[in-house]
Amino acid sequence: MVAQPNDRPGLSRLGPPIDARPLFEPELEALLGLLRGLTPGQWHETAVPGWTVHDVAVHVLGDCSARLGRRQFGVFAPGETLEAFIHRANQEWVDRHRDMDPASLVDALEEAGTELARRFAHADLDAPSLGVSWAGVDPAPMWLDCAREFTEYWAHRQQIRHAVGLGTDPEPRALSMVLDTFMRALPHTLRDTAAPAGTRVALTVTGPGGGTWTVTAGPEGWSLAEHSRGRPAAAVELDTETAWRLCTRGVRPADALARARVEGDRRLAEAACRIVSIVY
């Protein structure tokens, strides 16, 4: 019998598996279309602090190259944390490719992204894969690793869109996958938040792709696994834009909480709004 990912000890807390594999090809097409429509000047617009649109596109190429085994990350410096190592390696990659002309960059993204989408299409979602630090699991099941990778590309495309004056892409299928993936961070987010067993915290996202995710406190920590229904001790309601940007730290927790509709235990609501679903 082949073990299912959520049959392995501790993984049921992540909630039911999701399948992002069919979304990689349309996401790549959307990114390529966006980049091919940019004017020369738009490539130099600031997308995130310290990085231009060109830098973010180079970073996406670096992510694809790493997943395809075409990029070496080097080694940790003495005393370096995982987060610091990843940020340093990403910056070094961007610096090395800063002079890459846009046409060559788009061509390279098309080639690498297409190959990566094909590989993910045949991935075994039940297999153990790379760790997902913000969910507190290593190794993670492939379904979560794959979904995490999808959110990376989607979020960077939104950063580029915003930099050139476009809003967040509201396409609901992709947005739903992104939000569902990001919310898998809730049990890890609340790991140090004490509460009696059975205490429930619900986070609802309104708008396209939204839904409700409920975590329950138990003897071994918080979990997204199904539990008995009932009124949660705390309920937080966020709009779609605030939710995804909170998870990627485009919005600070305090600002998200100020925009939220909160019912019940304020302490638990504040803890839930500390959610982060990227290496930060």
C-alpha positions as CSV (number, residue, x, y, z in Angstrom):
1,M,0.0,0.0,0.0
2,V,1.3,3.4,-1.0
3,A,1.1,5.9,1.9
4,Q,-0.9,9.0,1.1
5,P,0.7,12.3,2.1
6,N,-1.8,13.1,4.7
7,D,-1.6,9.6,6.2
8,R,1.9,10.3,7.3
9,P,2.2,11.6,10.9
10,G,1.6,15.3,11.4
11,L,0.6,16.1,7.8
12,S,-3.2,16.0,8.3
13,R,-2.8,19.4,9.9
14,L,-2.1,20.8,6.4
15,G,-5.7,20.1,5.3
16,P,-6.8,18.2,2.2
17,P,-4.4,18.0,-0.7
18,I,-4.8,20.4,-3.7
19,D,-3.5,20.0,-7.3
20,A,-1.9,23.0,-8.9
21,R,-0.4,21.1,-11.8
22,P,-2.9,22.1,-14.5
23,L,-2.4,25.8,-13.7
24,F,1.3,26.1,-14.6
25,E,0.9,26.4,-18.4
26,P,-1.8,29.1,-18.3
27,E,0.2,31.0,-15.7
28,L,3.2,30.9,-17.9
29,E,1.2,32.1,-20.9
30,A,-0.1,35.0,-18.8
31,L,3.4,36.0,-17.7
32,L,4.8,35.8,-21.2
33,G,2.0,37.8,-22.6
34,L,2.4,40.4,-20.0
35,L,6.2,40.7,-20.5
36,R,5.9,40.8,-24.3
37,G,3.5,43.7,-24.0
38,L,5.9,45.9,-21.9
39,T,7.4,49.1,-23.3
40,P,11.2,49.5,-22.9
41,G,10.6,51.9,-20.0
42,Q,8.3,49.6,-18.1
43,W,11.1,47.1,-17.7
44,H,12.8,49.6,-15.4
45,E,9.8,50.3,-13.2
46,T,10.1,49.3,-9.6
47,A,8.2,46.1,-8.9
48,V,9.3,45.4,-5.3
49,P,11.7,47.4,-3.1
50,G,15.2,47.2,-4.7
51,W,14.0,45.2,-7.8
52,T,12.8,46.4,-11.1
53,V,10.3,44.5,-13.4
54,H,13.4,43.1,-15.2
55,D,14.8,41.9,-11.9
56,V,11.6,40.2,-10.9
57,A,11.4,38.4,-14.3
58,V,15.1,37.3,-13.9
59,H,14.2,36.0,-10.4
60,V,11.3,33.9,-11.9
61,L,13.8,32.5,-14.4
62,G,16.1,31.7,-11.6
63,D,13.3,29.8,-9.8
64,C,12.5,27.8,-12.9
65,S,16.2,27.1,-13.4
66,A,16.6,25.9,-9.9
67,R,13.6,23.5,-10.1
68,L,15.1,22.1,-13.4
69,G,18.5,21.5,-11.8
70,R,20.2,24.2,-13.9
71,R,21.1,26.5,-11.1
72,Q,23.6,26.1,-8.2
73,F,22.9,27.9,-5.0
74,G,26.3,27.5,-3.3
75,V,26.7,26.9,0.4
76,F,25.5,28.6,3.6
77,A,27.8,31.2,5.1
78,P,28.7,30.6,8.8
79,G,25.7,31.4,11.0
80,E,23.5,32.2,8.0
81,T,19.8,31.4,8.4
82,L,17.8,29.8,5.7
83,E,16.0,33.0,4.9
84,A,19.2,35.0,4.7
85,F,20.8,32.3,2.4
86,I,17.8,32.3,0.0
87,H,17.7,36.1,-0.2
88,R,21.4,36.3,-0.8
89,A,21.4,33.6,-3.5
90,N,18.4,35.3,-5.2
91,Q,20.1,38.6,-5.2
92,E,23.3,37.2,-6.6
93,W,21.4,35.5,-9.4
94,V,19.6,38.8,-10.2
95,D,22.9,40.7,-10.2
96,R,24.5,38.2,-12.6
97,H,21.7,38.6,-15.1
98,R,20.9,42.3,-14.8
99,D,22.3,42.9,-18.3
100,M,20.2,40.2,-20.0
101,D,18.1,41.8,-22.8
102,P,14.4,41.5,-22.4
103,A,13.8,39.5,-25.6
104,S,16.4,36.9,-24.5
105,L,14.9,36.9,-21.0
106,V,11.4,36.2,-22.3
107,D,12.7,33.4,-24.6
108,A,14.5,31.8,-21.7
109,L,11.4,32.0,-19.5
110,E,9.3,30.4,-22.2
111,E,11.8,27.5,-22.6
112,A,12.4,26.9,-18.9
113,G,8.7,27.5,-17.8
114,T,7.4,25.1,-20.5
115,E,9.8,22.4,-19.4
116,L,8.9,23.0,-15.7
117,A,5.2,22.8,-16.4
118,R,5.7,19.5,-18.2
119,R,7.6,18.1,-15.3
120,F,5.0,19.2,-12.7
121,A,2.3,17.7,-14.9
122,H,3.8,14.3,-14.3
123,A,4.7,14.8,-10.7
124,D,3.5,12.3,-8.0
125,L,1.5,14.4,-5.6
126,D,1.8,11.8,-2.9
127,A,5.6,11.8,-2.9
128,P,7.7,13.7,-0.4
129,S,9.4,16.8,-1.8
130,L,11.1,20.0,-0.9
131,G,10.3,21.5,2.5
132,V,7.9,24.4,2.8
133,S,9.3,26.4,5.7
134,W,6.3,28.8,6.1
135,A,4.0,25.7,6.6
136,G,6.5,24.2,9.0
137,V,7.0,20.9,7.1
138,D,10.1,19.3,5.7
139,P,9.9,17.3,3.6
140,A,6.6,18.5,2.3
141,P,4.2,16.4,0.2
142,M,4.6,17.2,-3.5
143,W,1.1,18.6,-3.7
144,L,2.1,21.4,-1.3
145,D,5.5,22.0,-2.8
146,C,3.9,22.2,-6.3
147,A,1.2,24.5,-5.1
148,R,3.8,26.7,-3.3
149,E,5.8,26.9,-6.5
150,F,2.7,28.0,-8.4
151,T,2.0,30.8,-5.9
152,E,5.6,32.0,-6.3
153,Y,5.1,32.6,-10.1
154,W,1.6,34.0,-9.7
155,A,2.6,36.5,-7.0
156,H,5.6,37.8,-9.0
157,R,3.4,38.3,-12.0
158,Q,1.1,40.4,-9.9
159,Q,4.0,42.5,-8.7
160,I,4.9,43.2,-12.3
161,R,1.3,44.0,-13.1
162,H,1.2,46.5,-10.3
163,A,4.5,48.1,-11.3
164,V,3.1,48.9,-14.8
165,G,-0.2,50.2,-13.6
166,L,-2.4,47.1,-13.8
167,G,-4.4,45.6,-11.0
168,T,-4.3,42.1,-9.6
169,D,-5.4,39.5,-12.1
170,P,-8.9,38.5,-10.9
171,E,-9.0,35.1,-12.8
172,P,-10.7,33.1,-10.1
173,R,-9.2,29.6,-10.7
174,A,-5.7,30.7,-10.2
175,L,-6.6,33.1,-7.4
176,S,-8.5,30.4,-5.6
177,M,-5.4,28.1,-5.8
178,V,-3.2,30.8,-4.5
179,L,-5.3,31.6,-1.5
180,D,-5.9,28.0,-0.7
181,T,-2.2,27.4,-0.7
182,F,-1.3,30.4,1.3
183,M,-3.8,29.5,4.0
184,R,-1.9,26.2,4.6
185,A,0.4,28.4,6.7
186,L,-2.3,29.0,9.4
187,P,-1.4,26.0,11.6
188,H,2.3,27.0,11.6
189,T,1.4,30.7,12.1
190,L,-0.5,29.8,15.3
191,R,2.1,27.3,16.6
192,D,3.0,29.5,19.6
193,T,-0.5,30.7,20.3
194,A,-1.9,28.9,23.3
195,A,-5.5,27.9,23.4
196,P,-7.6,25.0,24.9
197,A,-8.0,21.9,22.7
198,G,-11.0,22.4,20.4
199,T,-10.6,26.1,20.1
200,R,-11.3,27.2,16.5
201,V,-10.2,30.2,14.5
202,A,-11.8,30.9,11.1
203,L,-10.3,33.1,8.4
204,T,-12.6,34.1,5.6
205,V,-11.5,35.7,2.4
206,T,-14.3,37.5,0.5
207,G,-14.3,38.2,-3.2
208,P,-13.0,36.2,-6.2
209,G,-11.3,32.9,-5.2
210,G,-12.2,33.4,-1.6
211,G,-13.4,30.9,1.0
212,T,-13.1,30.1,4.7
213,W,-10.3,28.2,6.4
214,T,-10.7,27.0,9.9
215,V,-7.9,25.9,12.2
216,T,-8.5,24.0,15.4
217,A,-6.3,23.7,18.5
218,G,-5.4,20.2,19.6
219,P,-2.9,18.3,21.8
220,E,-0.3,18.4,19.0
221,G,-0.9,21.9,17.8
222,W,-3.2,23.7,15.4
223,S,-4.7,21.9,12.4
224,L,-6.7,22.5,9.2
225,A,-8.0,18.9,9.4
226,E,-11.7,18.6,9.6
227,H,-13.1,18.9,13.2
228,S,-16.5,19.2,14.8
229,R,-18.4,22.3,13.7
230,G,-19.4,25.1,15.9
231,R,-18.9,28.8,16.5
232,P,-15.2,29.7,16.2
233,A,-13.6,31.5,19.1
234,A,-12.3,34.1,16.6
235,A,-13.5,34.9,13.1
236,V,-11.5,37.1,10.7
237,E,-12.8,38.4,7.4
238,L,-10.4,39.9,4.8
239,D,-11.0,41.0,1.2
240,T,-9.1,39.1,-1.5
241,E,-6.5,41.8,-2.2
242,T,-5.6,42.3,1.5
243,A,-5.4,38.6,2.1
244,W,-2.9,37.6,-0.6
245,R,-0.8,40.7,-0.1
246,L,-0.7,40.0,3.7
247,C,0.5,36.5,3.0
248,T,3.3,37.9,0.8
249,R,4.0,40.9,3.1
250,G,2.8,43.5,0.7
251,V,0.5,44.5,3.6
252,R,1.7,44.5,7.2
253,P,-0.2,42.4,9.7
254,A,-1.3,45.5,11.7
255,D,-2.7,47.1,8.5
256,A,-4.5,43.9,7.5
257,L,-6.1,43.7,11.0
258,A,-7.2,47.3,10.7
259,R,-9.0,46.4,7.4
260,A,-10.4,43.2,8.7
261,R,-13.8,42.4,10.2
262,V,-13.2,40.6,13.4
263,E,-15.5,38.8,15.8
264,G,-14.6,37.0,19.0
265,D,-11.2,36.7,20.6
266,R,-9.0,39.6,19.5
267,R,-5.8,37.9,20.6
268,L,-6.5,34.9,18.3
269,A,-7.5,37.2,15.4
270,E,-4.2,39.1,15.8
271,A,-2.3,35.9,15.8
272,A,-4.0,34.7,12.6
273,C,-3.2,38.0,10.9
274,R,0.5,37.3,11.4
275,I,0.2,34.7,8.6
276,V,3.1,34.7,6.1
277,S,3.3,32.3,3.1
278,I,6.7,33.2,1.6
279,V,10.3,32.9,2.8
280,Y,10.4,36.2,4.7
